[in-house]
Amino acid sequence: MAIDPSSSEESAIDRWDRLHEILASQERRMIIYSLMDVPKERRIPLPDAAMTPESSWDQQRTSTRLRHHHLPKLVDAGYIRWESDPFCVQRGPRFAEVETMFDLIHDSISQFPKSLITGCEIYEKLYHDDR
Amino acid sequence: MTGDDIVFDVINAIAESDGIEPSEVDFNLSDHINPEALEKLGEVQGGVWELAFRVSDHHVRLNHDGTIFIDGRRYEADSVVQE
């Protein structure tokens, strides 16, 4: 599925809706975070890239959820590409949308209310590093 | 039924009915039904509901107590309960 970022049929409002929809899952957020940590074209292994510090770790359940729910949704938004064998993920043509959003969160982490930090290990670590 | 795992439960039941592993199914659930809708249904507390849809060449029916029927055969928590 090829998406040309320059000729979008979706409005900016549609893209914002989609961005927020994508962010409404810890496993999808974790995949985005994992991809931000590696060079642009790098493929990284799944399901590891979706594993969160909080997640209970059942490889078969997680892999099934990723294949049938989260990965198709991320592809549809243009944020990733993935392959089944070997099971891996890399950045998609519109990755910059989520990357920019996450960069902003990182840069402003100390300004977020504690209710969005406490209990979320990734943000807790960032928050304390920032203080 | 626990929201996020409803997708796994459905795929697992279909795989069992075909005698294969969940990783071996040759279709994608999201091509047939919005997985988000399944998860939202799975999160409903105390409701009574039943949902039926087609996936590939299977008829899938599931309800609020976690029972899944594939082509009329009943599955529950990883195994066939009755014919």
Backbone of each chain as ProteinMPNN parsed JSONL, in Angstrom:
{"seq_chain_A": "MAIDPSSSEESAIDRWDRLHEILASQERRMIIYSLMDVPKERRIPLPDAAMTPESSWDQQRTSTRLRHHHLPKLVDAGYIRWESDPFCVQRGPRFAEVETMFDLIHDSISQFPKSLITGCEIYEKLYHDDR", "coords_chain_A": {"N_chain_A": [[0.84, -1.191, 0.0], [0.836, 2.015, -1.078], [1.448, 5.281, -0.072], [1.318, 8.582, -1.01], [2.716, 11.241, 0.466], [2.516, 13.85, -0.374], [0.273, 14.249, -1.923], [-2.378, 14.304, -0.562], [-5.66, 13.1, 0.026], [-7.055, 13.472, 2.224], [-8.29, 15.824, 4.611], [-6.626, 18.254, 6.736], [-7.892, 18.199, 9.168], [-9.018, 15.642, 9.175], [-6.628, 14.214, 9.283], [-5.666, 14.946, 11.814], [-7.632, 13.777, 13.423], [-7.134, 11.116, 12.86], [-4.519, 10.852, 13.774], [-4.864, 11.175, 16.556], [-6.484, 8.983, 17.046], [-4.736, 6.901, 16.48], [-2.949, 7.265, 18.559], [-4.343, 6.364, 20.714], [-3.724, 3.918, 21.968], [-1.673, 1.907, 23.898], [0.098, -0.023, 22.897], [0.349, 0.713, 20.187], [1.459, 3.269, 20.508], [3.89, 2.533, 21.625], [5.165, 1.208, 19.53], [5.609, 3.346, 17.765], [7.34, 4.886, 19.385], [9.503, 3.09, 19.551], [10.366, 3.063, 16.908], [11.246, 5.652, 16.633], [13.633, 5.62, 17.878], [15.504, 4.489, 16.202], [17.532, 4.504, 13.136], [16.172, 5.946, 10.053], [15.431, 4.041, 7.884], [15.546, 1.625, 9.088], [14.582, -1.691, 9.929], [12.769, -3.086, 12.59], [12.436, -5.712, 15.034], [9.318, -7.391, 15.636], [7.243, -9.083, 18.063], [8.555, -7.416, 19.833], [9.05, -4.635, 19.524], [6.69, -3.494, 20.226], [6.359, -3.905, 22.833], [5.61, -2.876, 26.067], [6.805, -1.403, 29.147], [4.861, -1.913, 31.016], [3.357, -3.983, 30.037], [1.832, -7.208, 30.118], [3.429, -10.181, 29.279], [2.75, -12.009, 26.717], [3.64, -13.619, 24.052], [2.343, -14.79, 21.793], [-0.324, -13.907, 21.978], [0.064, -11.102, 21.938], [1.316, -10.793, 19.419], [-0.733, -11.652, 17.715], [-2.74, -9.76, 18.222], [-1.384, -7.506, 17.259], [-0.969, -8.108, 14.48], [-3.615, -8.325, 13.523], [-4.987, -6.105, 14.314], [-3.572, -3.636, 15.402], [-1.291, -3.16, 13.663], [-2.401, -3.087, 10.955], [-3.951, -0.778, 11.295], [-2.032, 1.208, 11.802], [-0.618, 1.13, 9.389], [-2.595, 1.935, 7.613], [-2.834, 4.577, 8.341], [-0.49, 5.462, 7.373], [1.802, 5.452, 8.88], [3.555, 3.384, 9.396], [5.378, 0.55, 7.901], [5.039, -2.944, 7.578], [6.263, -6.339, 7.896], [5.53, -9.808, 7.567], [7.113, -12.097, 7.717], [10.433, -12.163, 8.048], [8.888, -11.144, 11.145], [8.459, -7.859, 11.355], [8.907, -4.237, 11.639], [8.893, -0.963, 10.086], [9.481, 2.59, 9.531], [6.771, 4.463, 8.057], [5.437, 6.346, 5.167], [4.248, 8.654, 6.228], [5.349, 9.099, 8.688], [6.441, 11.305, 9.911], [4.39, 12.836, 10.99], [3.542, 11.626, 13.458], [6.001, 11.547, 14.674], [6.726, 14.241, 15.047], [4.736, 15.018, 16.86], [5.388, 13.393, 19.083], [7.957, 14.286, 19.632], [7.381, 16.848, 20.531], [5.984, 16.264, 22.875], [8.026, 15.037, 24.351], [9.812, 17.229, 24.604], [8.348, 18.902, 26.203], [7.818, 17.652, 28.546], [8.025, 18.176, 31.308], [6.063, 19.983, 31.807], [3.643, 18.721, 31.819], [0.699, 17.696, 33.625], [0.871, 15.728, 36.625], [-0.918, 13.631, 36.551], [-0.796, 12.563, 34.057], [1.587, 11.37, 34.019], [2.446, 9.789, 36.282], [2.743, 6.376, 36.911], [3.092, 5.688, 34.32], [5.661, 4.31, 32.881], [7.519, 5.069, 30.864], [7.164, 7.837, 30.511], [7.509, 8.666, 33.136], [10.238, 8.264, 33.55], [11.396, 10.023, 31.673], [10.373, 12.404, 32.687], [11.59, 12.658, 35.183], [14.241, 12.737, 34.419], [14.248, 15.156, 33.228], [13.911, 17.0, 35.203]], "CA_chain_A": [[0.0, 0.0, 0.0], [1.687, 3.186, -1.191], [0.813, 6.572, 0.202], [2.143, 9.732, -1.365], [2.409, 12.246, 1.482], [2.331, 15.182, -0.956], [-1.04, 14.391, -2.54], [-3.337, 13.725, 0.368], [-7.063, 13.406, -0.2], [-7.641, 13.762, 3.52], [-8.057, 17.172, 5.114], [-5.795, 18.315, 7.939], [-8.735, 17.786, 10.297], [-9.054, 14.175, 9.127], [-5.326, 13.696, 9.733], [-5.593, 15.101, 13.276], [-8.492, 12.734, 13.996], [-6.439, 9.844, 12.705], [-3.365, 10.871, 14.674], [-5.328, 10.924, 17.919], [-6.97, 7.61, 17.099], [-3.545, 6.053, 16.553], [-2.304, 7.427, 19.863], [-5.215, 5.827, 21.763], [-3.37, 2.532, 22.3], [-0.311, 1.844, 24.431], [0.952, -0.821, 22.006], [0.661, 1.519, 19.001], [2.419, 4.319, 20.929], [5.197, 1.921, 21.864], [5.775, 0.951, 18.213], [6.104, 4.645, 17.293], [8.53, 5.211, 20.188], [10.613, 2.209, 19.183], [10.866, 3.481, 15.591], [11.944, 6.942, 16.764], [14.96, 5.36, 18.436], [16.409, 3.872, 15.23], [17.644, 5.23, 11.864], [14.94, 5.981, 9.264], [15.026, 2.88, 7.078], [15.796, 0.413, 9.863], [13.484, -2.575, 10.325], [12.981, -3.604, 13.944], [11.64, -6.931, 15.225], [8.061, -7.466, 16.378], [6.439, -8.098, 18.779], [9.366, -6.684, 20.815], [8.945, -3.184, 19.362], [5.411, -3.032, 20.777], [6.312, -4.28, 24.245], [5.721, -1.762, 26.999], [7.24, -1.848, 30.474], [3.704, -2.336, 31.812], [2.572, -5.042, 29.408], [2.041, -8.611, 30.465], [4.12, -10.608, 28.082], [2.354, -13.251, 26.07], [4.091, -13.34, 22.696], [1.366, -15.178, 20.778], [-1.473, -12.995, 22.074], [0.481, -9.782, 21.468], [1.548, -10.852, 17.974], [-2.033, -11.755, 17.043], [-3.37, -8.428, 18.311], [-0.657, -6.592, 16.373], [-1.241, -8.45, 13.078], [-5.013, -8.208, 13.105], [-5.586, -4.84, 14.737], [-2.754, -2.424, 15.5], [-0.453, -2.91, 12.485], [-3.207, -2.562, 9.832], [-4.374, 0.594, 11.595], [-0.854, 2.069, 11.626], [-0.336, 1.163, 7.946], [-3.664, 2.721, 7.015], [-2.53, 5.973, 8.63], [0.763, 5.782, 6.688], [2.871, 5.666, 9.863], [4.52, 2.267, 9.38], [5.268, -0.605, 7.015], [5.448, -4.134, 8.342], [6.368, -7.601, 7.182], [5.087, -10.916, 8.402], [8.163, -13.093, 7.905], [10.41, -12.063, 9.511], [7.905, -10.22, 11.699], [9.2, -6.636, 11.665], [8.232, -2.976, 11.323], [9.746, 0.193, 9.825], [8.721, 3.829, 9.374], [5.977, 4.634, 6.852], [5.614, 7.637, 4.474], [3.753, 9.798, 7.007], [5.855, 8.961, 10.056], [6.773, 12.635, 10.461], [3.255, 13.346, 11.775], [3.633, 11.141, 14.841], [7.322, 11.89, 15.207], [6.665, 15.623, 15.515], [3.906, 15.017, 18.056], [6.116, 12.787, 20.196], [9.06, 15.2, 19.958], [6.812, 17.931, 21.326], [5.703, 15.729, 24.215], [9.331, 14.893, 25.011], [10.386, 18.535, 24.925], [7.511, 19.624, 27.176], [7.356, 16.65, 29.509], [7.944, 18.693, 32.679], [4.878, 20.835, 31.942], [2.417, 17.928, 31.878], [0.233, 17.357, 34.972], [1.322, 14.42, 37.11], [-1.91, 12.597, 36.222], [-0.418, 11.955, 32.784], [2.95, 10.863, 34.158], [2.572, 8.759, 37.309], [2.238, 5.067, 36.51], [3.507, 5.429, 32.936], [7.104, 4.237, 33.11], [8.289, 5.803, 29.855], [7.089, 9.266, 30.811], [8.086, 8.894, 34.462], [11.684, 8.336, 33.403], [11.654, 11.292, 30.988], [9.975, 13.485, 33.582], [12.607, 12.822, 36.217], [15.469, 13.143, 33.736], [14.088, 16.552, 32.819], [13.912, 17.862, 36.395]], "C_chain_A": [[0.876, 1.242, 0.0], [0.903, 4.463, -0.919], [1.778, 7.677, -0.185], [1.793, 10.873, -0.425], [2.074, 13.608, 0.869], [0.94, 15.36, -1.568], [-2.116, 13.716, -1.692], [-4.761, 14.103, -0.016], [-7.749, 13.757, 1.11], [-7.347, 15.203, 3.923], [-7.159, 17.108, 6.336], [-6.602, 17.867, 9.152], [-8.853, 16.267, 10.352], [-7.753, 13.588, 9.662], [-5.169, 13.827, 11.241], [-6.43, 14.033, 13.964], [-7.769, 11.396, 13.989], [-5.245, 9.743, 13.66], [-3.796, 10.545, 16.108], [-5.858, 9.505, 18.086], [-5.792, 6.638, 17.249], [-2.934, 6.093, 17.952], [-3.098, 6.778, 20.992], [-4.967, 4.343, 22.032], [-1.91, 2.494, 22.723], [0.615, 1.067, 23.494], [1.31, -0.043, 20.729], [1.654, 2.627, 19.357], [3.815, 3.738, 21.066], [5.916, 1.618, 20.543], [6.364, 2.249, 17.654], [7.386, 5.027, 18.039], [9.733, 4.384, 19.764], [11.219, 2.642, 17.852], [11.608, 4.811, 15.661], [13.378, 6.761, 17.222], [15.966, 4.843, 17.42], [16.46, 4.695, 13.944], [16.439, 4.981, 10.956], [14.512, 4.687, 8.59], [15.118, 1.563, 7.835], [14.524, -0.369, 10.139], [13.785, -3.09, 11.725], [11.998, -4.744, 14.218], [10.372, -6.708, 16.057], [7.951, -8.884, 16.961], [7.222, -7.209, 19.737], [9.166, -5.173, 20.753], [7.672, -2.622, 19.977], [5.326, -3.269, 22.271], [6.51, -3.059, 25.123], [6.192, -2.277, 28.346], [6.083, -2.409, 31.295], [3.048, -3.605, 31.275], [2.892, -6.42, 29.976], [2.509, -9.266, 29.176], [3.693, -11.985, 27.601], [2.564, -13.046, 24.582], [3.027, -13.644, 21.641], [0.156, -14.249, 20.778], [-1.104, -11.62, 21.515], [0.653, -9.774, 19.958], [0.235, -10.894, 17.206], [-2.753, -10.416, 17.061], [-2.713, -7.451, 17.349], [-1.027, -6.843, 14.916], [-2.655, -8.083, 12.65], [-5.66, -6.883, 13.508], [-4.628, -3.657, 14.58], [-1.92, -2.138, 14.255], [-1.263, -2.439, 11.275], [-3.639, -1.111, 10.047], [-3.222, 1.583, 11.374], [-0.478, 2.206, 10.144], [-1.331, 2.081, 7.243], [-3.419, 4.222, 7.209], [-1.246, 6.422, 7.921], [1.955, 5.916, 7.623], [3.929, 4.567, 9.857], [4.382, 1.438, 8.107], [5.632, -1.804, 7.878], [5.494, -5.357, 7.449], [6.064, -8.734, 8.14], [6.221, -11.891, 8.719], [9.454, -12.631, 7.256], [9.475, -10.948, 9.97], [8.626, -8.938, 12.148], [8.455, -5.402, 11.177], [9.265, -1.911, 10.983], [8.858, 1.425, 9.594], [7.965, 3.864, 8.046], [6.114, 6.053, 6.318], [5.132, 8.854, 5.274], [4.23, 9.776, 8.452], [6.1, 10.313, 10.717], [5.631, 13.203, 11.313], [3.345, 12.914, 13.239], [4.959, 11.524, 15.48], [7.316, 13.302, 15.798], [5.878, 15.722, 16.822], [4.683, 14.498, 19.264], [7.315, 13.639, 20.606], [8.563, 16.329, 20.855], [6.521, 17.479, 22.753], [7.006, 15.598, 25.007], [9.855, 16.244, 25.496], [9.635, 19.249, 26.04], [7.115, 18.757, 28.357], [7.16, 17.232, 30.916], [6.719, 19.578, 32.888], [3.576, 20.042, 32.043], [2.006, 17.672, 33.327], [0.648, 15.936, 35.331], [0.366, 13.294, 36.736], [-1.597, 11.908, 34.894], [0.962, 11.288, 32.854], [3.012, 9.644, 35.079], [1.952, 7.438, 36.835], [2.565, 4.722, 35.066], [5.031, 5.492, 32.908], [7.93, 5.067, 32.133], [8.332, 7.287, 30.2], [7.674, 9.589, 32.181], [9.591, 9.095, 34.365], [12.07, 9.675, 32.754], [11.462, 12.473, 31.929], [11.074, 13.748, 34.607], [13.951, 13.226, 35.624], [15.451, 14.646, 33.455], [14.196, 17.508, 33.999], [15.322, 18.22, 36.831]], "O_chain_A": [[1.586, 1.499, 0.973], [-0.172, 4.681, -1.476], [2.924, 7.699, 0.266], [0.694, 11.421, -0.501], [1.422, 14.431, 1.512], [0.473, 16.489, -1.718], [-2.679, 12.69, -2.072], [-5.048, 15.256, -0.339], [-8.868, 14.27, 1.123], [-6.282, 15.737, 3.613], [-6.952, 16.038, 6.908], [-6.066, 17.232, 10.06], [-8.797, 15.67, 11.427], [-7.76, 12.599, 10.396], [-4.611, 12.94, 11.887], [-6.006, 13.448, 14.961], [-7.787, 10.649, 14.968], [-4.996, 8.701, 14.266], [-3.163, 9.734, 16.784], [-5.698, 8.897, 19.145], [-5.844, 5.69, 18.031], [-2.462, 5.077, 18.463], [-2.592, 6.65, 22.107], [-5.909, 3.596, 22.296], [-1.028, 2.977, 22.014], [1.773, 1.442, 23.311], [2.439, -0.13, 20.246], [2.583, 2.896, 18.596], [4.801, 4.363, 20.675], [7.136, 1.758, 20.452], [7.478, 2.255, 17.132], [8.378, 5.431, 17.433], [10.842, 4.902, 19.633], [12.437, 2.597, 17.678], [12.494, 5.073, 14.848], [14.231, 7.618, 16.994], [17.156, 4.758, 17.723], [15.558, 5.489, 13.677], [15.769, 3.954, 11.063], [13.357, 4.278, 8.71], [14.805, 0.505, 7.288], [13.508, 0.202, 10.535], [14.914, -3.485, 12.019], [10.878, -4.749, 13.707], [10.36, -5.954, 17.03], [8.526, -9.81, 16.39], [6.64, -6.341, 20.387], [9.117, -4.503, 21.785], [7.575, -1.419, 20.223], [4.347, -2.886, 22.912], [7.463, -2.301, 24.944], [6.007, -3.452, 28.663], [6.28, -3.266, 32.157], [2.263, -4.238, 31.981], [4.041, -6.75, 30.27], [2.024, -8.929, 28.096], [4.229, -13.001, 28.042], [1.766, -12.38, 23.922], [2.828, -12.864, 20.711], [-0.333, -13.851, 19.721], [-1.85, -11.041, 20.724], [0.19, -8.853, 19.285], [0.099, -10.249, 16.166], [-3.307, -9.984, 16.05], [-3.396, -6.66, 16.699], [-1.361, -5.906, 14.191], [-2.866, -7.588, 11.542], [-6.773, -6.584, 13.076], [-4.839, -2.786, 13.737], [-1.844, -0.987, 13.825], [-0.86, -1.479, 10.619], [-3.686, -0.319, 9.106], [-3.424, 2.666, 10.824], [-0.066, 3.279, 9.703], [-0.962, 2.894, 6.396], [-3.756, 5.031, 6.345], [-0.947, 7.616, 7.873], [3.002, 6.428, 7.227], [5.068, 4.795, 10.267], [3.429, 1.586, 7.343], [6.44, -1.691, 8.8], [4.858, -5.41, 6.397], [6.302, -8.644, 9.344], [6.299, -12.439, 9.818], [9.577, -12.694, 6.033], [9.293, -9.945, 9.28], [9.309, -8.923, 13.172], [7.5, -5.499, 10.406], [10.377, -1.931, 11.509], [7.639, 1.309, 9.477], [8.452, 3.36, 7.034], [6.807, 6.878, 6.913], [5.575, 9.972, 5.013], [3.599, 10.36, 9.333], [5.981, 10.448, 11.934], [5.875, 13.964, 12.25], [3.238, 13.74, 14.146], [5.028, 11.791, 16.68], [7.825, 13.534, 16.895], [6.285, 16.406, 17.761], [4.64, 15.095, 20.34], [7.653, 13.71, 21.788], [9.231, 16.718, 21.812], [6.774, 18.207, 23.713], [7.084, 15.992, 26.171], [10.283, 16.386, 26.641], [10.198, 20.092, 26.739], [6.182, 19.088, 29.089], [6.242, 16.831, 31.632], [6.371, 19.891, 34.027], [2.522, 20.615, 32.321], [2.868, 17.453, 34.178], [0.762, 15.064, 34.47], [0.777, 12.14, 36.615], [-2.074, 10.803, 34.635], [1.438, 10.717, 31.873], [3.556, 8.603, 34.711], [0.795, 7.392, 36.417], [2.343, 3.592, 34.631], [5.621, 6.572, 32.91], [8.918, 5.693, 32.519], [9.392, 7.913, 30.185], [8.265, 10.652, 32.373], [10.154, 9.979, 35.011], [12.964, 10.369, 33.237], [12.265, 13.406, 31.966], [11.441, 14.893, 34.868], [14.712, 13.968, 36.246], [16.488, 15.31, 33.446], [14.53, 18.68, 33.828], [15.5, 18.937, 37.815]]}, "seq_chain_B": "MTGDDIVFDVINAIAESDGIEPSEVDFNLSDHINPEALEKLGEVQGGVWELAFRVSDHHVRLNHDGTIFIDGRRYEADSVVQE", "coords_chain_B": {"N_chain_B": [[-15.285, -10.964, 29.429], [-12.275, -9.674, 28.113], [-11.698, -6.798, 26.847], [-9.155, -5.985, 25.03], [-8.205, -8.529, 24.414], [-10.098, -9.813, 22.99], [-9.815, -9.815, 20.267], [-7.682, -11.589, 19.904], [-8.926, -13.894, 20.962], [-10.978, -14.41, 19.099], [-9.521, -14.851, 16.692], [-7.993, -17.012, 17.537], [-9.97, -18.952, 17.982], [-10.975, -19.285, 15.384], [-8.658, -20.235, 14.124], [-8.334, -22.639, 15.498], [-10.596, -23.975, 14.623], [-9.85, -24.453, 12.06], [-7.742, -26.074, 12.432], [-5.155, -25.046, 12.726], [-2.331, -22.888, 13.708], [-2.723, -19.724, 15.461], [-1.021, -17.864, 14.24], [-0.952, -18.698, 11.669], [-3.209, -18.139, 10.175], [-4.78, -17.167, 7.111], [-5.87, -14.707, 6.488], [-6.734, -11.238, 7.157], [-8.095, -9.959, 10.041], [-8.903, -7.302, 10.201], [-9.644, -6.68, 7.635], [-12.192, -7.496, 7.467], [-13.784, -6.784, 9.649], [-14.025, -4.009, 11.909], [-11.497, -4.066, 14.216], [-11.367, -2.464, 16.442], [-14.016, -1.977, 17.092], [-14.783, -4.494, 18.005], [-13.175, -4.678, 20.302], [-14.194, -2.582, 21.84], [-16.771, -3.502, 22.322], [-16.108, -5.71, 23.861], [-15.321, -4.485, 26.17], [-17.564, -3.609, 27.405], [-19.397, -3.386, 30.338], [-21.46, -5.545, 32.072], [-23.437, -5.576, 30.13], [-25.771, -7.09, 27.814], [-25.207, -8.771, 24.935], [-24.966, -9.767, 21.464], [-23.021, -10.648, 18.665], [-22.665, -11.033, 15.188], [-20.735, -11.996, 12.349], [-19.077, -12.286, 9.121], [-15.996, -13.838, 8.35], [-13.483, -14.267, 6.11], [-14.078, -17.49, 4.981], [-15.669, -18.159, 7.099], [-18.34, -18.225, 9.501], [-18.839, -16.144, 12.159], [-19.818, -15.875, 15.507], [-20.371, -14.139, 18.475], [-20.695, -13.48, 22.028], [-21.661, -11.578, 25.019], [-20.695, -13.019, 27.266], [-18.315, -14.102, 26.522], [-18.4, -16.299, 24.918], [-17.73, -17.948, 21.89], [-18.813, -18.713, 18.666], [-17.896, -20.621, 15.915], [-18.825, -21.12, 12.73], [-21.082, -22.293, 13.855], [-20.079, -24.055, 15.766], [-19.095, -24.283, 19.165], [-16.76, -22.343, 20.986], [-14.544, -21.685, 23.717], [-12.457, -19.827, 25.745], [-9.8, -20.754, 24.608], [-10.377, -23.429, 23.841], [-12.39, -26.075, 22.368], [-15.649, -26.294, 23.474], [-18.096, -27.661, 23.195], [-19.631, -29.768, 20.706]], "CA_chain_B": [[-14.403, -10.81, 28.26], [-11.364, -8.58, 28.443], [-11.43, -5.879, 25.752], [-8.08, -6.106, 24.057], [-7.924, -9.906, 24.037], [-11.207, -10.356, 22.206], [-9.271, -10.038, 18.921], [-6.958, -12.861, 19.967], [-9.877, -14.988, 21.197], [-11.677, -14.702, 17.837], [-8.549, -15.453, 15.772], [-7.624, -18.314, 18.081], [-11.09, -19.875, 17.755], [-11.008, -19.584, 13.943], [-7.491, -21.081, 13.852], [-8.642, -23.979, 16.02], [-11.591, -24.64, 13.77], [-9.13, -24.861, 10.85], [-6.658, -26.968, 12.82], [-3.857, -24.39, 12.529], [-1.931, -21.949, 14.751], [-3.216, -18.362, 15.209], [-0.098, -17.137, 13.351], [-1.013, -19.26, 10.321], [-4.44, -17.804, 9.448], [-4.374, -16.531, 5.862], [-6.635, -13.487, 6.233], [-6.548, -10.271, 8.214], [-9.397, -9.64, 10.639], [-9.269, -5.905, 9.951], [-10.253, -6.587, 6.304], [-13.568, -7.988, 7.549], [-14.518, -6.057, 10.687], [-13.136, -3.092, 12.627], [-11.118, -4.69, 15.489], [-11.663, -1.511, 17.518], [-15.413, -2.2, 17.474], [-14.786, -5.712, 18.82], [-12.598, -4.381, 21.611], [-15.136, -1.739, 22.591], [-17.837, -4.392, 22.791], [-15.534, -6.543, 24.913], [-15.126, -3.691, 27.389], [-18.869, -3.276, 27.981], [-19.62, -4.045, 31.629], [-22.826, -5.848, 32.471], [-24.404, -5.567, 29.038], [-26.107, -8.35, 27.163], [-25.138, -8.524, 23.498], [-24.499, -10.83, 20.584], [-22.55, -10.07, 17.408], [-22.364, -12.044, 14.162], [-20.123, -11.456, 11.136], [-18.348, -13.267, 8.309], [-14.562, -13.614, 8.182], [-13.043, -15.255, 5.131], [-15.22, -18.369, 4.705], [-16.254, -18.588, 8.37], [-19.372, -17.439, 10.168], [-18.413, -15.949, 13.546], [-20.838, -15.3, 16.375], [-19.867, -14.077, 19.84], [-21.599, -12.757, 22.912], [-21.141, -10.84, 26.173], [-20.0, -13.836, 28.27], [-17.057, -14.601, 25.986], [-18.593, -17.499, 24.104], [-17.538, -17.707, 20.455], [-19.232, -19.797, 17.778], [-17.35, -20.571, 14.558], [-19.673, -21.989, 11.899], [-22.028, -23.019, 14.707], [-19.415, -24.816, 16.84], [-18.837, -23.41, 20.286], [-15.403, -22.282, 21.529], [-14.473, -20.848, 24.9], [-11.135, -19.796, 26.383], [-8.761, -21.576, 23.992], [-10.681, -24.821, 23.497], [-13.752, -26.382, 21.956], [-16.411, -26.709, 24.64], [-18.999, -28.735, 22.762], [-19.897, -29.812, 19.264]], "C_chain_B": [[-13.53, -9.561, 28.457], [-10.93, -7.82, 27.194], [-10.387, -6.267, 24.733], [-7.844, -7.542, 23.591], [-9.021, -10.536, 23.203], [-10.741, -10.647, 20.778], [-8.509, -11.36, 18.884], [-7.932, -14.033, 20.099], [-10.579, -15.395, 19.902], [-10.731, -15.4, 16.858], [-8.174, -16.858, 16.219], [-8.718, -19.353, 17.821], [-11.166, -20.273, 16.277], [-9.851, -20.524, 13.574], [-7.755, -22.508, 14.318], [-9.621, -24.719, 15.122], [-10.952, -25.106, 12.461], [-7.979, -25.818, 11.148], [-5.279, -26.392, 12.587], [-3.539, -23.473, 13.713], [-2.498, -20.565, 14.418], [-2.333, -17.583, 14.226], [-0.22, -17.592, 11.902], [-2.277, -18.882, 9.548], [-4.103, -16.922, 8.241], [-5.238, -15.319, 5.492], [-6.288, -12.497, 7.332], [-7.911, -9.822, 8.729], [-9.862, -8.235, 10.271], [-9.812, -5.68, 8.537], [-11.743, -6.928, 6.342], [-14.422, -7.244, 8.566], [-13.53, -5.134, 11.399], [-12.786, -3.683, 14.005], [-11.41, -3.782, 16.688], [-13.094, -1.715, 18.03], [-15.536, -3.445, 18.352], [-14.283, -5.418, 20.222], [-13.553, -3.559, 22.464], [-16.278, -2.587, 23.136], [-17.347, -5.228, 23.979], [-15.373, -5.813, 26.233], [-16.442, -3.342, 28.076], [-19.088, -4.082, 29.265], [-21.112, -4.282, 31.837], [-23.86, -5.823, 31.371], [-24.713, -6.975, 28.549], [-26.117, -8.099, 25.663], [-24.711, -9.774, 22.737], [-24.13, -10.204, 19.245], [-22.244, -11.203, 16.424], [-21.755, -11.37, 12.944], [-19.414, -12.572, 10.374], [-16.881, -12.861, 8.219], [-14.056, -14.676, 7.245], [-14.233, -16.178, 4.845], [-15.851, -18.902, 5.993], [-17.344, -17.637, 8.853], [-19.016, -17.372, 11.653], [-19.552, -15.305, 14.343], [-20.258, -15.268, 17.786], [-20.799, -13.248, 20.708], [-20.887, -12.223, 24.15], [-20.401, -11.705, 27.179], [-18.753, -14.519, 27.712], [-17.19, -15.86, 25.157], [-18.484, -17.139, 22.625], [-18.005, -18.94, 19.684], [-18.588, -19.59, 16.407], [-18.121, -21.595, 13.735], [-20.57, -22.877, 12.759], [-21.41, -23.851, 15.81], [-18.95, -23.862, 17.918], [-17.396, -23.509, 20.797], [-15.43, -21.389, 22.764], [-13.073, -20.95, 25.477], [-10.197, -20.875, 25.851], [-9.16, -23.002, 23.622], [-12.133, -24.997, 23.062], [-14.513, -26.895, 23.172], [-17.374, -27.842, 24.277], [-19.221, -28.655, 21.269], [-21.247, -29.184, 18.962]], "O_chain_B": [[-14.009, -8.524, 28.916], [-9.926, -8.155, 26.566], [-10.713, -6.82, 23.683], [-7.336, -7.755, 22.49], [-8.886, -11.674, 22.755], [-11.204, -11.599, 20.15], [-8.666, -12.152, 17.955], [-7.776, -15.048, 19.421], [-10.756, -16.584, 19.636], [-11.088, -16.418, 16.264], [-8.051, -17.774, 15.406], [-8.423, -20.499, 17.48], [-11.39, -21.439, 15.95], [-10.03, -21.478, 12.817], [-7.437, -23.468, 13.616], [-9.495, -25.922, 14.891], [-11.444, -26.038, 11.824], [-7.322, -26.314, 10.233], [-4.336, -27.124, 12.289], [-4.364, -23.298, 14.61], [-2.73, -20.253, 13.251], [-2.828, -16.745, 13.472], [0.336, -16.96, 11.003], [-2.415, -19.26, 8.385], [-3.249, -16.039, 8.331], [-5.325, -14.95, 4.321], [-5.637, -12.849, 8.315], [-8.764, -9.368, 7.967], [-11.051, -7.999, 10.056], [-10.376, -4.622, 8.255], [-12.469, -6.685, 5.378], [-15.629, -7.089, 8.38], [-12.341, -5.439, 11.482], [-13.657, -3.793, 14.868], [-11.663, -4.256, 17.796], [-13.354, -1.637, 19.23], [-16.294, -3.456, 19.321], [-14.88, -5.846, 21.21], [-13.704, -3.808, 23.66], [-16.701, -2.408, 24.278], [-18.063, -5.426, 24.961], [-15.298, -6.437, 27.291], [-16.443, -2.837, 29.199], [-18.977, -5.308, 29.266], [-21.918, -3.353, 31.787], [-25.045, -6.028, 31.635], [-23.989, -7.925, 28.848], [-26.927, -7.317, 25.165], [-24.163, -10.713, 23.314], [-24.841, -9.332, 18.745], [-21.637, -12.208, 16.793], [-22.199, -10.295, 12.543], [-19.181, -13.656, 10.907], [-16.563, -11.686, 8.034], [-14.177, -15.867, 7.536], [-15.306, -15.685, 4.496], [-16.486, -19.957, 5.992], [-17.282, -16.425, 8.645], [-18.904, -18.399, 12.323], [-20.161, -14.327, 13.91], [-19.709, -16.268, 18.246], [-21.58, -12.434, 20.216], [-19.678, -12.39, 24.311], [-19.546, -11.188, 27.897], [-18.195, -15.412, 28.35], [-16.184, -16.43, 24.735], [-19.067, -16.157, 22.167], [-17.635, -20.067, 20.012], [-18.714, -18.521, 15.809], [-18.071, -22.793, 14.014], [-20.794, -24.047, 12.447], [-22.12, -24.314, 16.704], [-18.469, -22.766, 17.629], [-16.876, -24.604, 21.014], [-16.23, -20.458, 22.853], [-12.562, -22.052, 25.674], [-9.843, -21.805, 26.576], [-8.312, -23.736, 23.114], [-12.99, -24.163, 23.358], [-14.065, -27.834, 23.83], [-17.449, -28.853, 24.975], [-19.025, -27.61, 20.648], [-21.654, -29.125, 17.801]]}, "name": "protein", "num_of_chains": 2, "seq": "MAIDPSSSEESAIDRWDRLHEILASQERRMIIYSLMDVPKERRIPLPDAAMTPESSWDQQRTSTRLRHHHLPKLVDAGYIRWESDPFCVQRGPRFAEVETMFDLIHDSISQFPKSLITGCEIYEKLYHDDRMTGDDIVFDVINAIAESDGIEPSEVDFNLSDHINPEALEKLGEVQGGVWELAFRVSDHHVRLNHDGTIFIDGRRYEADSVVQE"}
